[in-house]
Amino acid sequence: MRRFEIVQSDTDVITSHSGLALIGRALQHTHLTRDLADIPLRHGISHADCVGSYIGLLATGKSDFDAIESRRGDTFFKTALALKDVPSAPSLRQRMDEHAAAMIPIVDRASIDFLRAVDAEVTPVIVRQGRGLVPRKVRYAVLDIDVTPFDNSRTKKEGVSWTYKGFDGYAPIAAYLGEDGWCLGLELRPGSQHSQAEIGHFLERILPRARALSRHRLLARLDAGNDAAETRAIFNDSGDDFILKWNPRKQDLVGWLKRAETEAGAIWTRPREGKRVAVLSQTIEEEFRGRTRSFRRVVRVTERTIDRDGHKLLVPDIALEGWWTSLPEVLVDEEQIIALYRAHGTSEQFHSEFKTDLDIERLPSGKFATNDLVLACAVLAYNILRWIGIKGLTSSDAPVRHAAKRRRLKTVMQELMYLAARVVESGRRLGLKFSTHCPAFPSFQAMYDRLCPS
């Protein structure tokens, strides 16, 4: 095997993260620089350079403030992100500590601005309405809302406390729009905070963002942690549809089985020997804050007398599940409601992309507000990478991979962010030269031209 000569060049400028050019152009589709300039600053590096530098780090999978030190001498990093200066790690940390409260709404707004500027498509789910021979097809933009604990055990960070997952950490709440998984918000919460706490304030911010991005009717999906009269009342008053997992607190399982056996509208099926399932709908009148509202609840009762291995049970195993919904029984049947909610589980993948691909599960600061700003920056980086993955890595000329509707953020980083290129400066023109054998070049060029039309 031939031996390589390992040398350093003092003339060639080479970058291993040419994808930052896409991030820099994407940020130009927001008002981030203009809005951050409204925050008073007496001296030092601009707020926009600090936030832009950190978003550049996140887009390459680094969340630690100290990671910025390796970029301070990187001319391409500064040029690609349109920065005048790159802050040091202490300066970056201090700036985010001091101005987190003022920066968070600006960064949140920039994320929505970007999605609107690039006309991010919100892929709807199709719901068959009507029980006739030719049911009507209605498109809904699903809005998945869920809490996902972040493990920050063995730390003394502000707000870290015992979570329902059994470790010390935070319990941020997230909202994702459409089948594509656009993130409309990831707000930090103490680990011990219940998912229902302050849900009204969260929805006040999220629902207008969702309506602004989608022309389809909203269908919110929430798990049993939000099973409360307040949640149902909010959606009832807003006019948006919802499916909310029922929490059957201390219900009489045997009583429910008998009720299903006598209920005229119950639909019974036998998936296998020793297992039978009943599905039925109820209309529930519920009073909240002096007003009575009517809701539909879909209930599924499952009785098992033989387990999946064929063993007979001495005592029947009875399981009870339910889903609150605003979708009327005459239009959407029970099985569709259950199937629609089952797809809510996809949001767990989006959670994992934040935690692992963007590396933000163990948040970098000891201050609660700063970590909340970190999440806001992560949402902006997430949405940019998500859009690049959908538009740049699902076409026929993309690097060869299995067919998919979207790409995981890690795939976007591997295929486009971590591309090596030579930075060429000729006169007043800057260029990136890629290898002739670079399989991702067509995708990279198409995305850059789309973000920066000539």
RODO-2510 file (C-alpha; in nm, 4 decimals, decimal comma):
residues 454
     n   res          X          Y          Z
     1     m     0,0000     0,0000     0,0000
     2     r     0,1352     0,3425    -0,0957
     3     r     0,2240     0,5831     0,1841
     4     f     0,0516     0,9224     0,1973
     5     e     0,2567     1,2321     0,2575
     6     i     0,0828     1,4263     0,5348
     7     v     0,1382     1,8027     0,5010
     8     q    -0,0348     2,1319     0,5747
     9     s    -0,0871     2,3917     0,3036
    10     d    -0,0302     2,7594     0,3757
    11     t    -0,1904     2,8699     0,0490
    12     d    -0,5055     2,6605    -0,0028
    13     v    -0,8152     2,7433     0,2047
    14     i    -1,0126     2,4236     0,2515
    15     t    -1,3311     2,3776     0,4505
    16     s    -1,4834     2,0558     0,5744
    17     h    -1,8207     2,2261     0,6382
    18     s    -1,9135     2,3847     0,3068
    19     g    -2,2817     2,3314     0,3951
    20     l    -2,2580     2,6369     0,6174
    21     a    -2,2932     2,8391     0,2971
    22     l    -2,6504     2,7072     0,2784
    23     i    -2,7165     2,7994     0,6413
    24     g    -2,5861     3,1510     0,5854
    25     r    -2,8068     3,2046     0,2831
    26     a    -3,1075     3,0610     0,4684
    27     l    -3,0598     3,3107     0,7523
    28     q    -3,0798     3,5913     0,4977
    29     h    -3,4445     3,4905     0,4451
    30     t    -3,5226     3,6061     0,7996
    31     h    -3,5179     3,9413     0,9763
    32     l    -3,2855     3,8089     1,2452
    33     t    -3,0069     4,0653     1,1971
    34     r    -3,2447     4,3600     1,1776
    35     d    -3,4519     4,2586     1,4795
    36     l    -3,1536     4,1736     1,7002
    37     a    -3,0145     4,5203     1,6304
    38     d    -3,3092     4,6633     1,8290
    39     i    -3,1662     4,5146     2,1502
    40     p    -2,9418     4,7800     2,3111
    41     l    -2,5665     4,7105     2,2941
    42     r    -2,3023     4,9472     2,4236
    43     h    -1,9936     4,7771     2,2806
    44     g    -1,8581     4,4473     2,1529
    45     i    -1,9546     4,1977     1,8856
    46     s    -2,3080     4,2431     1,7523
    47     h    -2,5969     4,0331     1,8769
    48     a    -2,6517     3,9032     1,5221
    49     d    -2,2935     3,7741     1,5006
    50     c    -2,3302     3,5943     1,8345
    51     v    -2,6609     3,4283     1,7481
    52     g    -2,5558     3,3547     1,3893
    53     s    -2,2336     3,1917     1,5083
    54     y    -2,4229     2,9683     1,7485
    55     i    -2,6770     2,8638     1,4847
    56     g    -2,3827     2,7722     1,2614
    57     l    -2,2487     2,5478     1,5372
    58     l    -2,5858     2,3808     1,5867
    59     a    -2,6189     2,3143     1,2143
    60     t    -2,3014     2,1082     1,2327
    61     g    -2,4165     1,9156     1,5397
    62     k    -2,2339     2,1098     1,8109
    63     s    -2,4109     2,2799     2,1008
    64     d    -2,1290     2,3490     2,3473
    65     f    -2,0222     2,7140     2,3649
    66     d    -1,6552     2,6088     2,3701
    67     a    -1,6914     2,4663     2,0187
    68     i    -1,6876     2,8220     1,8828
    69     e    -1,3160     2,8517     1,9644
    70     s    -1,2215     2,6260     1,6737
    71     r    -1,4119     2,8575     1,4379
    72     r    -1,2593     3,1892     1,5417
    73     g    -0,9778     3,1592     1,2901
    74     d    -1,1945     3,0001     1,0214
    75     t    -1,2404     3,2609     0,7480
    76     f    -1,4962     3,0489     0,5666
    77     f    -1,7144     3,0149     0,8785
    78     k    -1,7300     3,3926     0,9120
    79     t    -1,7876     3,4528     0,5413
    80     a    -2,0484     3,1801     0,4921
    81     l    -2,2614     3,3070     0,7813
    82     a    -2,2122     3,6761     0,6870
    83     l    -2,0456     3,7543     1,0209
    84     k    -1,8283     4,0553     1,0889
    85     d    -1,6695     3,8838     1,3891
    86     v    -1,6815     3,5444     1,5573
    87     p    -1,7181     3,5685     1,9380
    88     s    -1,5046     3,3810     2,1873
    89     a    -1,6705     3,1146     2,4008
    90     p    -1,6884     3,3385     2,7123
    91     s    -1,8292     3,6281     2,5057
    92     l    -2,0906     3,4034     2,3450
    93     r    -2,1975     3,2596     2,6790
    94     q    -2,2096     3,6006     2,8477
    95     r    -2,4101     3,7611     2,5666
    96     m    -2,6708     3,4855     2,5696
    97     d    -2,6885     3,5009     2,9495
    98     e    -2,7468     3,8766     2,9504
    99     h    -2,9985     3,9063     2,6670
   100     a    -3,1763     3,5683     2,6544
   101     a    -3,5190     3,7077     2,7421
   102     a    -3,5044     3,9682     2,4646
   103     m    -3,3545     3,7329     2,2052
   104     i    -3,5939     3,4391     2,2431
   105     p    -3,9020     3,5971     2,0751
   106     i    -3,6824     3,7335     1,7936
   107     v    -3,5282     3,3939     1,7191
   108     d    -3,8722     3,2293     1,7442
   109     r    -4,0082     3,4785     1,4914
   110     a    -3,7106     3,4211     1,2598
   111     s    -3,7897     3,0502     1,2421
   112     i    -4,1453     3,1194     1,1240
   113     d    -4,0184     3,3931     0,8894
   114     f    -3,7874     3,1424     0,7230
   115     l    -4,0619     2,8841     0,6684
   116     r    -4,2878     3,1483     0,5155
   117     a    -4,0114     3,2971     0,2993
   118     v    -3,9237     2,9635     0,1382
   119     d    -4,2903     2,8599     0,1080
   120     a    -4,2330     2,5495     0,3164
   121     e    -4,4984     2,3018     0,2136
   122     v    -4,7084     2,1564     0,4947
   123     t    -4,7927     1,8016     0,3903
   124     p    -5,1452     1,7224     0,5133
   125     v    -5,3075     1,3986     0,6190
   126     i    -5,6144     1,2915     0,4264
   127     v    -5,9216     1,2075     0,6328
   128     r    -6,2147     1,0289     0,4737
   129     q    -6,5350     1,1913     0,5913
   130     g    -6,8722     1,0248     0,5522
   131     r    -6,9817     0,6652     0,5626
   132     g    -7,1371     0,6492     0,2159
   133     l    -7,0060     0,4776    -0,0946
   134     v    -6,8143     0,7902    -0,1995
   135     p    -6,6748     0,9505     0,1176
   136     r    -6,5414     1,3036     0,1017
   137     k    -6,1656     1,3484     0,1417
   138     v    -6,0585     1,6356     0,3673
   139     r    -5,6979     1,7466     0,4155
   140     y    -5,5821     1,8351     0,7664
   141     a    -5,2537     1,9896     0,8774
   142     v    -5,1685     1,7855     1,1863
   143     l    -5,0202     1,9682     1,4827
   144     d    -4,8426     1,7279     1,7174
   145     i    -4,7853     1,8645     2,0674
   146     d    -4,5854     1,6668     2,3197
   147     v    -4,3456     1,6915     2,6136
   148     t    -4,0066     1,5227     2,5839
   149     p    -3,7764     1,5006     2,8885
   150     f    -3,4097     1,5984     2,8482
   151     d    -3,1677     1,4045     3,0686
   152     n    -2,9463     1,6521     3,2576
   153     s    -2,8790     1,4330     3,5579
   154     r    -2,5762     1,4924     3,7829
   155     t    -2,5868     1,8663     3,7126
   156     k    -2,6916     2,1678     3,9183
   157     k    -2,8424     2,3684     3,6324
   158     e    -3,1285     2,6018     3,7069
   159     g    -3,4633     2,4274     3,6590
   160     v    -3,3294     2,0715     3,6592
   161     s    -3,5604     1,8467     3,8616
   162     w    -3,7092     1,4971     3,8676
   163     t    -3,8950     1,4089     3,5461
   164     y    -4,1659     1,1497     3,4846
   165     k    -3,9057     0,9419     3,2972
   166     g    -3,7197     0,8785     3,6214
   167     f    -3,4168     1,1056     3,5893
   168     d    -3,3217     1,4640     3,6691
   169     g    -3,3566     1,6997     3,3764
   170     y    -3,5868     1,9326     3,1889
   171     a    -3,9290     1,8692     3,0325
   172     p    -3,9574     2,0982     2,7272
   173     i    -4,2785     2,1027     2,5251
   174     a    -4,2645     2,0872     2,1454
   175     a    -4,5077     2,1452     1,8587
   176     y    -4,4604     2,0021     1,5076
   177     l    -4,6691     2,0950     1,2037
   178     g    -4,7562     1,8634     0,9173
   179     e    -4,6217     1,5271     0,8137
   180     d    -4,2918     1,7037     0,7422
   181     g    -4,2365     1,7853     1,1099
   182     w    -4,1816     2,1616     1,0953
   183     c    -4,1111     2,2733     1,4515
   184     l    -4,3201     2,5701     1,5640
   185     g    -4,1856     2,5814     1,9165
   186     l    -3,9654     2,3992     2,1667
   187     e    -4,0053     2,5738     2,4999
   188     l    -3,7993     2,4856     2,8040
   189     r    -3,9726     2,3765     3,1248
   190     p    -3,8502     2,2511     3,4616
   191     g    -3,8324     1,8734     3,4762
   192     s    -4,1021     1,8430     3,7427
   193     q    -4,3546     2,0632     3,5605
   194     h    -4,6681     1,8767     3,4518
   195     s    -4,7346     1,8787     3,0791
   196     q    -5,0750     2,0401     3,1348
   197     a    -4,9303     2,3364     3,3263
   198     e    -4,9387     2,6582     3,1195
   199     i    -5,0748     2,4704     2,8163
   200     g    -5,3075     2,7634     2,7454
   201     h    -5,0177     3,0073     2,7133
   202     f    -4,8278     2,7649     2,4892
   203     l    -5,1252     2,7173     2,2553
   204     e    -5,1802     3,0946     2,2378
   205     r    -4,8381     3,1211     2,0758
   206     i    -4,8440     2,8048     1,8654
   207     l    -5,1902     2,8056     1,7052
   208     p    -5,1450     3,1416     1,5237
   209     r    -4,8090     3,0208     1,3879
   210     a    -4,9698     2,7022     1,2578
   211     r    -5,2546     2,8897     1,0889
   212     a    -5,0083     3,1309     0,9261
   213     l    -4,8112     2,8461     0,7669
   214     s    -5,0894     2,6163     0,6491
   215     r    -5,3927     2,6652     0,4287
   216     h    -5,5415     2,3411     0,5589
   217     r    -5,7615     2,3007     0,8629
   218     l    -5,5671     2,2154     1,1789
   219     l    -5,5943     1,8834     1,3591
   220     a    -5,4048     1,8901     1,6895
   221     r    -5,2916     1,5650     1,8532
   222     l    -5,1939     1,5479     2,2207
   223     d    -5,1244     1,2631     2,4600
   224     a    -5,2927     1,1746     2,7898
   225     g    -5,0816     1,4207     2,9875
   226     n    -5,3036     1,6957     2,8467
   227     d    -5,6332     1,5182     2,9210
   228     a    -5,8088     1,8080     3,0924
   229     a    -6,1231     2,0135     3,0466
   230     e    -5,9063     2,3214     2,9879
   231     t    -5,7415     2,1704     2,6792
   232     r    -6,0698     2,0648     2,5236
   233     a    -6,2232     2,4045     2,5952
   234     i    -5,9334     2,5862     2,4262
   235     f    -5,9739     2,3914     2,1033
   236     n    -6,3519     2,4133     2,1174
   237     d    -6,3339     2,7924     2,1477
   238     s    -6,0641     2,8297     1,8813
   239     g    -6,2564     2,6208     1,6275
   240     d    -5,9602     2,3893     1,5593
   241     d    -6,0074     2,0130     1,5535
   242     f    -5,8215     1,7844     1,7934
   243     i    -5,7614     1,4282     1,9046
   244     l    -5,6624     1,3975     2,2699
   245     k    -5,5690     1,0710     2,4376
   246     w    -5,8032     0,9906     2,7240
   247     n    -5,6519     0,9101     3,0619
   248     p    -5,8930     0,6546     3,2173
   249     r    -5,8111     0,7424     3,5755
   250     k    -5,9261     0,4687     3,8174
   251     q    -6,1951     0,3342     3,5843
   252     d    -6,3871     0,0118     3,6540
   253     l    -6,2510    -0,2169     3,3811
   254     v    -6,5058    -0,4940     3,4358
   255     g    -6,7841    -0,2369     3,4337
   256     w    -6,6620    -0,0991     3,1012
   257     l    -6,6537    -0,4488     2,9509
   258     k    -7,0148    -0,5097     3,0552
   259     r    -7,1128    -0,1688     2,9226
   260     a    -6,9565    -0,2465     2,5850
   261     e    -7,1437    -0,5777     2,5715
   262     t    -7,4765    -0,3999     2,6209
   263     e    -7,4019    -0,0860     2,4155
   264     a    -7,6056    -0,0884     2,0938
   265     g    -7,3461     0,1072     1,8930
   266     a    -7,0428    -0,0943     2,0023
   267     i    -6,8503    -0,2638     1,7204
   268     w    -6,6965    -0,5977     1,8200
   269     t    -6,4049    -0,7693     1,6444
   270     r    -6,2036    -1,0861     1,7203
   271     p    -5,8454    -1,0389     1,5912
   272     r    -5,7473    -1,3849     1,7134
   273     e    -5,8650    -1,6644     1,9368
   274     g    -5,8959    -1,5489     2,2963
   275     k    -5,8997    -1,1777     2,2134
   276     r    -6,1988    -0,9572     2,1420
   277     v    -6,2146    -0,5818     2,0992
   278     a    -6,5073    -0,3419     2,1278
   279     v    -6,5014     0,0142     1,9942
   280     l    -6,7750     0,2662     2,0686
   281     s    -6,8381     0,6410     2,0699
   282     q    -6,9878     0,8535     2,3457
   283     t    -7,1098     1,2103     2,3661
   284     i    -6,9920     1,3788     2,6861
   285     e    -7,1266     1,7060     2,8238
   286     e    -6,8533     1,8885     3,0149
   287     e    -6,8630     2,2138     3,2079
   288     f    -6,5603     2,4401     3,2285
   289     r    -6,5543     2,7947     3,3634
   290     g    -6,9295     2,8368     3,3587
   291     r    -6,9871     2,7021     3,0101
   292     t    -7,1059     2,3574     2,9028
   293     r    -6,9484     2,2034     2,5934
   294     s    -7,0182     1,8765     2,4130
   295     f    -6,7384     1,6394     2,3112
   296     r    -6,7053     1,2994     2,1496
   297     r    -6,5056     1,0250     2,3169
   298     v    -6,4012     0,7098     2,1338
   299     v    -6,3480     0,4155     2,3697
   300     r    -6,1807     0,0823     2,2991
   301     v    -6,2201    -0,2105     2,5387
   302     t    -5,9986    -0,5158     2,4858
   303     e    -6,0497    -0,8500     2,6607
   304     r    -5,7850    -1,1232     2,6444
   305     t    -5,8538    -1,4735     2,7744
   306     i    -5,5571    -1,6248     2,5884
   307     d    -5,2224    -1,4448     2,5630
   308     r    -5,0247    -1,4025     2,2412
   309     d    -4,8272    -1,7217     2,3145
   310     g    -5,1446    -1,9302     2,3362
   311     h    -5,1558    -1,9635     2,7144
   312     k    -5,5006    -1,9455     2,8730
   313     l    -5,5372    -1,6832     3,1454
   314     l    -5,6994    -1,7638     3,4788
   315     v    -5,8420    -1,4112     3,4966
   316     p    -5,9282    -1,2219     3,1765
   317     d    -5,6974    -0,9295     3,0996
   318     i    -5,9016    -0,6155     3,0274
   319     a    -5,7492    -0,3045     2,8722
   320     l    -5,9242     0,0313     2,8376
   321     e    -5,8236     0,3113     2,5998
   322     g    -5,9929     0,6252     2,4792
   323     w    -5,9591     0,9358     2,2664
   324     w    -6,1368     1,2697     2,2913
   325     t    -6,2037     1,4342     1,9570
   326     s    -6,3932     1,7148     1,7907
   327     l    -6,4398     1,5111     1,4704
   328     p    -6,8089     1,4098     1,4569
   329     e    -6,9161     1,0468     1,4494
   330     v    -7,1292     1,0892     1,1375
   331     l    -6,8225     1,1977     0,9390
   332     v    -6,5218     1,0114     1,0850
   333     d    -6,5518     0,6573     1,2205
   334     e    -6,3812     0,5227     1,5293
   335     e    -6,1077     0,3276     1,3509
   336     q    -5,9960     0,6409     1,1673
   337     i    -5,9723     0,8322     1,4939
   338     i    -5,7522     0,5601     1,6425
   339     a    -5,5335     0,5424     1,3292
   340     l    -5,4925     0,9203     1,3177
   341     y    -5,3779     0,9300     1,6779
   342     r    -5,1419     0,6353     1,6280
   343     a    -4,9471     0,8461     1,3772
   344     h    -4,8822     1,0942     1,6592
   345     g    -4,5967     0,8628     1,7571
   346     t    -4,3904     0,9979     1,4653
   347     s    -4,3192     1,3071     1,6764
   348     e    -4,0899     1,0909     1,8897
   349     q    -3,8509     1,0795     1,5932
   350     f    -3,8481     1,4590     1,5754
   351     h    -3,7654     1,4719     1,9471
   352     s    -3,4703     1,2391     1,8941
   353     e    -3,3331     1,4552     1,6125
   354     f    -3,3125     1,7494     1,8508
   355     k    -3,1547     1,5412     2,1245
   356     t    -2,8994     1,3450     1,9207
   357     d    -2,8495     1,5055     1,5778
   358     l    -2,8366     1,8633     1,7124
   359     d    -2,6814     1,7418     2,0396
   360     i    -2,8908     1,9563     2,2723
   361     e    -3,0258     1,7047     2,5238
   362     r    -2,7627     1,8049     2,7795
   363     l    -2,8044     2,1795     2,7560
   364     p    -2,4837     2,3868     2,7714
   365     s    -2,5689     2,6561     3,0281
   366     g    -2,6435     2,6596     3,3978
   367     k    -2,9001     2,9361     3,3488
   368     f    -3,2588     2,8487     3,2611
   369     a    -3,3227     3,1467     3,0296
   370     t    -3,0021     3,0849     2,8350
   371     n    -3,0959     2,7215     2,7776
   372     d    -3,4369     2,8375     2,6587
   373     l    -3,2594     3,0584     2,4032
   374     v    -3,0476     2,7588     2,3018
   375     l    -3,3697     2,5693     2,2231
   376     a    -3,5020     2,8639     2,0193
   377     c    -3,1795     2,8667     1,8134
   378     a    -3,2045     2,4890     1,7751
   379     v    -3,5575     2,5233     1,6326
   380     l    -3,4312     2,7637     1,3654
   381     a    -3,1395     2,5345     1,2768
   382     y    -3,3748     2,2328     1,2767
   383     n    -3,6225     2,3927     1,0356
   384     i    -3,3475     2,5041     0,7970
   385     l    -3,1919     2,1567     0,7932
   386     r    -3,5341     1,9946     0,7589
   387     w    -3,6142     2,2120     0,4559
   388     i    -3,2750     2,1415     0,2977
   389     g    -3,3303     1,7686     0,3499
   390     i    -3,6765     1,7698     0,1937
   391     k    -3,5877     1,9885    -0,1040
   392     g    -3,2295     1,8788    -0,1600
   393     l    -3,2096     1,5119    -0,0669
   394     t    -3,5311     1,3589    -0,1968
   395     s    -3,4888     1,4362    -0,5689
   396     s    -3,3608     1,1985    -0,8352
   397     d    -3,0149     1,3605    -0,8534
   398     a    -2,9577     1,3422    -0,4774
   399     p    -2,6938     1,1040    -0,3364
   400     v    -2,8212     0,7504    -0,3721
   401     r    -3,0355     0,6493    -0,0753
   402     h    -3,3669     0,4745    -0,0168
   403     a    -3,6778     0,6668    -0,1181
   404     a    -3,8242     0,8869     0,1561
   405     k    -4,0514     1,1870     0,2045
   406     r    -3,7995     1,3547     0,4346
   407     r    -3,4454     1,2976     0,5580
   408     r    -3,3248     1,2807     0,9131
   409     l    -3,1158     1,5813     1,0196
   410     k    -2,8131     1,3584     1,0660
   411     t    -2,8409     1,2566     0,7010
   412     v    -2,8570     1,6212     0,5932
   413     m    -2,5422     1,6940     0,7933
   414     q    -2,3559     1,3940     0,6540
   415     e    -2,4518     1,4574     0,2921
   416     l    -2,4492     1,8395     0,2681
   417     m    -2,3155     2,0083     0,5826
   418     y    -1,9910     1,8108     0,6038
   419     l    -1,8927     1,8472     0,2371
   420     a    -1,5269     1,9318     0,1848
   421     a    -1,4448     2,2042    -0,0656
   422     r    -1,1683     2,4447    -0,1588
   423     v    -1,2464     2,8113    -0,1017
   424     v    -1,1345     3,0121    -0,4044
   425     e    -1,1106     3,3908    -0,4168
   426     s    -1,0629     3,5543    -0,7542
   427     g    -1,0895     3,9295    -0,7724
   428     r    -1,4061     4,0128    -0,5825
   429     r    -1,5620     3,6725    -0,6368
   430     l    -1,5694     3,3862    -0,3905
   431     g    -1,6146     3,0269    -0,4948
   432     l    -1,6350     2,6758    -0,3571
   433     k    -1,4658     2,4051    -0,5619
   434     f    -1,5838     2,0503    -0,5041
   435     s    -1,4336     1,7239    -0,6183
   436     t    -1,5378     1,5961    -0,9603
   437     h    -1,6544     1,2793    -0,7874
   438     c    -1,8640     1,4576    -0,5222
   439     p    -2,2039     1,2813    -0,5390
   440     a    -2,3836     1,5578    -0,3487
   441     f    -2,2711     1,8420    -0,5760
   442     p    -2,5942     1,8601    -0,7855
   443     s    -2,8042     1,8781    -0,4670
   444     f    -2,5769     2,1372    -0,3084
   445     q    -2,5765     2,3585    -0,6175
   446     a    -2,9540     2,3324    -0,6570
   447     m    -3,0140     2,4291    -0,2930
   448     y    -2,7723     2,7222    -0,3041
   449     d    -2,9258     2,8558    -0,6252
   450     r    -3,2683     2,8237    -0,4691
   451     l    -3,1634     3,0174    -0,1594
   452     c    -2,9562     3,2703    -0,3543
   453     p    -3,1060     3,3146    -0,7040
   454     s    -2,8797     3,4923    -0,9489
***
